[in-house]
Amino acid sequence: MSNRLFRDRRDAGQMLAGLLDHYRGQEDVVILGLPRGGVPVAYEVARALGAPLDVFVVRKLGVPGHEEVAMGAIASGGVVVINDDVVRGLGITPEVIQRVAEQEGRELLRREQAYRDGRPMPELEGKTVILVDDGLATGSSMHAAIIALREHRPARIVVAVPAAPKSTCEELSALVDEVVCATTPSPFLAVGAWYWDFSQTTDEEVRDLLRAAATSVSAPAERVLSDTDVIRSAGIPTEDGVPSNDALFDLVGDAHFVLLGEASHGTGDFYAARAAMTRRLIEEKGFCAVAAEADWPDAYRVNRYVRGRGEDADAEEALRGFQRFPTWMWRNAVVLDFVGWLRERNDRVDDERRKAGFYGLDLYSLYRSIDEVITYLDRVDPAAAQRARERYGCFDHYGTDDGQTYGLAAALGAGDTCEQEVIDQLTDLQRHGLEYARRDGLLAEDEQFYAEQNALVVRNAAEYYRSMFSGRALSWNLRDRHMTETLEAVQNHLARLRGEPAKIVVWEHNSHLGDARATEMAARGELNVGQLVRERHDGDSRNIGFTTYTGTVTAASDWGGPAERKWVRPALSGSVEELFHQVGQKEFMLSFTTPTRATELLRAARLERAIGVIYRPDTERASHYFRARVADQFDAVIHIDDTRAVEPLERTALWETGEVPETYPFAV
């Protein structure tokens, strides 16, 4: 799969049209595409807005002998724009400017005649003109077009492009009334880097699109209704977010990894549906583990309990290891019920190797994992435990159990990185692992595996906390690579114990499990678990995402804050959630494993919402939305239109009083 956001220019135009929806149906709007590549984009915008389409040709005036340097530009209508700084700096004479302008003017006239078939340039005075291109790098051509367009005295100038550097968009915003840049990747690279198909647009294609626009402009309302009908006809029934066994098992097939997402870390419906599907996969399809977006030692305490090995008296006590913010992610009513069920299920299984486990994939537990490694070695090899204390003593210099404090000091050179120490300890544990594992059969193998993974967590967590101060992409990628490697380590460990390939269900947020290559994450240089699992286990995984339109969610207002029950605003216009809401059904599932009209429709980039442990409705567009091609991001998606917050085991006063009344927004 490509790392690029848009299939082609027309796909980009359809997405861009959603951002310009406020101009739909206005009689004074004219769409001008910059030939050649901007015309296919502009065609889709014009078609969606019900506006006329034309071209605005711009030709750079290159300095003779150094044509890459622009001394000005000539644009439709014969308007010439001169860059005075370049002209004066290079001592270019008026005769040179005139000669180059005449040459480029002839080419401009040729193109206009070829494109318009003799039609005159449209009247632009007093109109709202939307200038569209397929993307911007420096923005020099668009800058020239803006200056030239002013000579036609439009009432309003809007620049709209699918992709551009943020700095270019900000510069242009000072020149026009509105700038719409659908995505601003960083680093930007080149315009073509964000398209699957960026082949050259021909003069003939430009002419064909202009003719089509002149003879027929599709009504935007019909297109929306058509999209809704397509989704409605493809929907697979679900009950409380769970498809029938036939639909679920047909989707899963023989895959060994089933990744079940969530659009928020605090929606009870997602948790409940995920738990229900997992029960079916364990009972009827031979899945033997849940791997969750949770810290390794905290989840392993649950694993011991569900296997009947731990000291905890019940499921609630087993979940008490989850003390790090946000506790409600795992200390909630749905997880409590699932852990209780898993223990009961395992108690009915005589063969220890056939019991299902519960594992954590995350790496935040730097100091907790250090303690677990030392505790394990104290039992099996006191001399090795002393060596571990000496190595991990490097972290004692920071006087805290906060990984971020260590990371900041190490990243700024204010303390040791402890890098060699953690590598030495992991190597030592791995070297003696077989010896430790042979001492007491299956239990010893599990405990040695647990300790070795804790040592791996320490190594990767130390690197992760240092990377937090070097850039988001680096730290995000390190974390998701760690989670993927931990998932594969769990599978390999269980396969050795069971004597057959292990099947695992993964519980994580959509942003980790939906393939990053189909989202804006790729433009930021980020990858994720969903992408890595697909790449490493081609055809052997299925990932299922969740979406919702509105409801309530358990979330905090700031990191480390108390759990609140918050109202989830109705999804934004142009989002996939809004499209699903327009279907008019309470819930449904869409499968993308076979080519359908719905699959093709949802390969276009749309807004998608992601709520983590923090929800800030006041800045929702910036805080919680990104663009994604849903049909490439997931193998299937389940939509529940109106959802309710997950119930924490420890309810705060803010949570108790936070839910909006059922009569909202009509209550007084």
TINUDO-172455 format. One record per residue (C-alpha): x, y, z. Coordinates in steps of 0.25 Angstrom, whole numbers, plus 5000, padded with zeros to 4 digits. Layout:
N
XYZ...
***
This chain:
668
500050005000500550144997500850245008500050355000498750415004498050444991497850334980497850444969497550584966496050564965496050494979496750614984495750704978494550624985495250634998495550784996494050814992493650775006494450885012493850985003492450935005492051075011492151124996491151024991490051074983490451224983490151284970491351384970492451274971493451234960494451124961495751144954496751034952498251064950498650974937498950874936498950794949497950884956496850864946496450714950496450764965495650894961494650804953494250724965494150854974493250924963492350794962492150784977491850934979490950944967491851064961492451094947493851044944494951114936496451124935497351234940498651214932499951264938501351264932502651294939503551394933504951334934506151414934506851384921508051284924507451254937506051214934505851154948505851294954504551364952504651514949503051524948501851454942500851464932499451424934498051404927497551544922498951584918499251634932500751644935501351634949502851684951503751644962504351774964505451724974505951624963505851724952506651834959507651734966508051674952507951794944506951744935506451844924505051864920505351814906505751674912504451674920503651704908504351604899504151494910502651534913502351534898502951394897502151344909500951424905500851344892500951214899499851264909498951304898499151164891498751094904497551184906497051154892497351014893496650994906495351084904495051044890494851194886493951224899494351364905494951374919493751384929493451514936494051514949493751654954492951654967493051504968493551404978494751344971495351214976496651184971497051034971498350954969498750814971499750864982500750964985502250964989502751104989501451164984502151254974501151224963499951244972500551374977500651424962499151374959498651454972499351584967498851564953497451524957497251654965497351734952495951664949495351724962494751604968493951634981494651514988495851424985495951284991497151194990496951044991497950934990497950784995499450795000500450905003501450945014500851015026501751135024501351155009499851145013500151255024500851345014499651335004498651365015499251505016498951525001497451475000496151465007496251315010497251205009496851055009498050955010497450825013498650765018500050825022501050705023502350725030503350705024502650745012503550675001502850704988501350714983501450584976501850514989500450514994499750454982499650304978499550354963500150484960500350454945500350584936499050644932498950664917498350784909497350684904496850644918496750794922495850824910495050694913494850744927494450884923493450834913492850744923492750854933492050944923491050844919490650784932490950814947490450704957489550754968490350734981489150684988488950574979490450534981490250524996488950444995489650354986490750334995489850305007489050204998490350134995490750125010489350085014489249965004490649915008490349915023490349785030489449775043490049785056489449765070490049855081491249875071491449725069491249655056490649515055491549395056491449375041491849515038492949525048493549385045493549415030494249545032495349485041495549355033496849285037497549405042498449395054498349545058497049615060497149755063495949825070496049975071495250085077495050235073495250275088495850225101494550245108493350195100492650075107491950025094493350005088493849935100492649845101492549805086494049775086493949685098492749615092493449585079494649545087493849445095493349385082494749375076495349305088494149205090493949175075495149205067496349165076496849305080497749295092498149435097497749575098498849675095498449815100498949955100499349945114500649935122501349805122501449775137500049825140499349735130500249615134499649625148498249605141498849495133499349425145497949435151497149385139498049265138497849235153499249265157499249405164498949445178497749535175496449485181495549545169495549615156495449755163496749725171497449675159497149805152497749895163499149895157498649995147498950115155499550205145498750315138497750285131497250175141495850165134496450105122496549975129495849995142494450005137493249915137493349855124494849805126494449755140493349675134494249615123495349585133494349515142493849435130495249395125495549335139494249255139494549205125495949165128495549095141494749005132495948965123496748855129497948875120498848985125499349015110497949035105497649145115497449285109498349395114498349555116499649635112500049775111500749835099501149975104502450025110502150135120502550045132504050085132504250075148503149975150503849875140505149905147504549855160503949735153505249695147506049705160504849635168504949515158506449505159506449505174505649375173506449305163507849365163508149455174509549485168508949525155507949615164509049685170509649715156508349765151508249865163509649915160509249935145507849995148508450085159508750175147507350225148507450255163508250375160506950445156506250435169504850405163504050295157503550385146504050335133503850475126504850535137505850435133505650455118505750615119507050605127507650505118507250565105507850705110509150635114508850665129508950525133509350385128508550315117508750185124508650125110509850025111509349975125507949935120508549865108509549785117508449745126507449705115508649625109508949555122507549515125507449465111508749385112508249315125506749305120506749155116507449115129506349185137505249135129505648995131505548995146504048975148503348945135502249025129502149125140503649155140503549175125502449275127503149355138504449355130503749415118503049515127504449565133505149565119503949655114504049745126505549765123505249795108504149895113505249965121506149975109505150025100504450115110505750185113505950215099504550255097504550355109505850415103505250425089503950495094504850625094505350605080504050605072502650535072502950445060504150385066503550355080502150305073502950215064503750155075502550125084501750055072502949975068503149935083501649895083501749815070503049745075502349705088501149655081502049565073502849515085501549475092501049405079502449325078502449295093501049245093501249165080502449095087501649055099500449015091501148945080500349015069500249165064499549255074498349335070498249475077497249585079497849725080497149835087497649975084497150115079496850125064498050215063498950105066498149995059497750065046498750055036499550185037499850185022498450225019498450345028499150475030500050405040500850355028501050505024501650535037502650415036501850325046501550175045500750095055500349955059499349935049500349965038501449885043500549755046500049765031501449775026502049665034500849575034500249595020498849535019498949485033498249595040496949665041496749805047495349855051495150005055493950075062493350205059492150285066491450415063491050465077490850425091491650435104493050395107493950375119495150465117496050565124496150715121497650715123498750605125498650545139497350615141496050545147495150455139493950535134492750495126492650585114491750605103492250565089491950675079491250635067492250595056492750705047492250725033493150655023493450545033493250395031492450395044491550495038491350415025491050295034490050375042489350415029489050265027487950275037488250145044488650125059489850035056490449955045491749895040492449915026493449815021494549855011495149715009494449704995494249814984492949884986492450024983492450054998493950014998494250104986493450214992494250215005495550204999495450354997496050435008495050485019495150545032495150445044495050465059495950415069495750435084496850385093496850405108496750555107495550615100495450765097494150795089494550945088495750915079495150785073495550805059497050835062497050735074496250615069496150605054497050555043496850515029496850365025496450265014495550185023495450065013496950055013497150085028496249965033495749835028494449865034493849975042492649975052491850105053490950125066490250255064489950295078490950235089491150245104492350265113493050155119492750135134494050155143494150065155494550195163493450295159493850445162492850555165493150615151492850475145491550465153490950595149491650615135490650545126489750635117488250605120487550515110486650635106487850715101487850815094486450845098486550835113486450965120
***
